Amino acid sequence: LLAAVFIAVTLVALCLVPTGALAGEPALPVPDIAAAMLNVAAATILFGAFGLFAAQVAPRRRTAAISAIVAMLVCHFANTIPLVASRFEPMRYLSPLYLTSRTTALADGHVDWLAMAGVALESVAVGVLAFVMAGRRDIFGTYPLGARLPRLPRPRLPGWSMPLRSPFTRALRDAAGPSTVWAIGLALLVAMLTALVPNV
């Protein structure tokens, strides 16, 4: 997770360095770019840690991944809706992304190191909790939240199914569901951002 986040923010930072010259505007200061990438990395690691936490109680990886995505969207809406509807202002302070939004390094060079440290501490806390829970569950099971009834295997009914004659078609079938969820989620996110910030 940490390696993936580091590679992603590094690539984004390298793309941001020449954007000023390409747009005919002053170049973005490298320290501001670095601060912005640290801010994004802290928030990304937080939701990655939440995904690891969800994986300890969810029976399937897909469920854990969807849980992390839903948590990210809920926190995003809780942080952005009060910007256009002031009556929901108290809701914004419940979102960890409020701390992330306090740093606007690329816009005006402002960096709230205390808020960034708060997000980092939240990431560490959730990650440690997931690590502790992982050590107390079976390797192929979930964290024991309570007594559970044994799961009986479901009978496989005959019928038509997608061809599974090769690993390639099996991979396509397994990726169809998550890919569709990601596409819908990204489309909704883009539509929301376009509505909130029409000049983007």
Secondary structure, DSSP 8 states (H G I E B T S, - for coil): -HHHHHHHHHHHHHHHTTHHHHTTS----HHHHHHHHHHHHHHHHHHHHHHHHHHHH-SSHHHHHHHHHHHHHHHHHHHHHHHH-GGGHHHHTTSTHHHHHT-BHHHH-B--HHHHHHHHHHHHHHHHHHHHHHTTS-TTS----S------------------SSHHHHHHHHHHHHHHHHHHHHHHHHHHHHHH-TT-
